[in-house]
């Protein structure tokens, strides 16, 4: 299937949010509290490109909970239509966008032109957020220790709260997406 077909298969933001079971409130919190700069001249340039976005995501993903609403704001400001696809139901596409050639990390944002050709790809994290994740993971005990699962769950709870509340992460994500697009057009 080509990217245009994948795009057509996706659902819009409202339908995606309505279908969410796990992180809807957190996603809406980020959406309601994140704001774009008022007067970035790149917005006008980006709008002229008439791009669309395929977002590979899942409701349970903390990264998506933070990154998707930032994409929504950028898309609204620049008149990009966003169609979302559940990663686990679309592995054929996901496997074309593996992180480091092996991980099905999400979200992945595939920016396409009017002909369905890929212009840019972003995801799953801004470099600064990746550093935070790497440092958090490094503090976990060894997998075979008795409290590994408990500590791992505590870490994921902390990461989710950080993604929801750390506005620096939001800005870093926004800047990373913007940088990817600026390089592409």
Residue pairs with C-beta under 8 A, 6 or more apart in sequence:
1 9
1 92
1 93
2 116
3 54
3 110
3 112
3 116
3 117
3 118
4 112
4 115
4 116
5 116
6 54
6 85
6 90
6 93
6 110
7 52
7 54
7 83
7 112
7 116
8 83
9 83
9 85
9 90
10 54
10 55
10 83
10 84
10 85
11 19
11 83
11 84
11 85
12 81
12 82
12 83
12 84
13 72
13 82
13 84
16 57
16 68
16 84
17 24
17 27
17 28
19 59
20 27
20 59
21 59
22 59
22 60
23 59
23 60
23 61
23 62
23 64
23 65
23 160
24 59
26 65
26 160
26 163
26 164
27 64
27 65
27 68
27 69
28 69
29 164
30 65
30 66
30 69
30 70
30 163
30 164
30 170
31 69
31 72
31 73
33 167
34 69
34 70
34 73
34 167
34 170
34 174
35 73
36 43
36 73
36 74
36 77
36 174
42 178
42 181
42 182
43 77
43 78
45 185
46 78
46 80
46 181
46 185
47 77
47 78
47 79
49 113
49 119
49 185
50 79
50 113
50 114
51 78
51 80
51 111
51 112
51 113
51 119
52 80
52 81
52 82
52 83
52 111
52 112
52 113
52 114
53 71
53 75
53 80
53 81
53 82
53 83
53 109
53 110
53 111
53 112
54 83
54 84
54 85
54 93
54 109
54 110
54 112
55 68
55 71
55 82
55 83
55 84
55 85
55 107
55 108
55 109
55 110
56 84
56 85
56 87
56 90
56 93
56 94
56 97
56 106
56 107
56 108
56 109
56 110
56 123
57 64
57 68
57 84
57 85
57 86
57 87
57 106
57 107
58 64
58 86
58 87
58 88
58 106
61 106
61 107
62 156
62 159
62 160
62 163
63 105
63 106
63 107
63 124
63 125
63 129
63 163
64 106
64 107
65 160
65 163
65 164
66 163
66 164
66 169
66 170
66 173
67 107
67 109
67 123
67 124
67 125
67 173
67 177
68 84
68 107
70 170
70 173
70 174
70 177
71 82
71 107
71 109
71 177
72 82
74 80
74 174
74 177
74 178
75 81
75 82
80 111
85 93
87 94
87 104
87 106
91 104
94 104
94 106
94 108
95 104
97 108
97 110
97 121
97 123
98 104
98 105
99 105
99 123
99 124
105 123
105 124
105 125
106 123
106 124
107 123
107 124
108 121
108 122
108 123
108 124
109 121
109 122
109 123
109 177
110 118
110 120
110 121
111 118
111 119
111 120
111 121
111 122
111 181
111 184
112 118
112 119
113 119
119 184
119 185
120 180
120 181
120 183
120 184
120 185
121 180
122 176
122 177
122 180
122 181
125 133
125 173
125 176
126 169
126 172
126 173
126 175
126 176
126 177
127 172
127 176
128 168
128 169
128 172
129 169
129 172
129 173
132 159
132 162
132 169
133 159
136 155
136 158
136 159
137 155
139 155
140 148
140 151
140 152
140 155
141 147
141 148
141 151
142 148
162 169
163 169
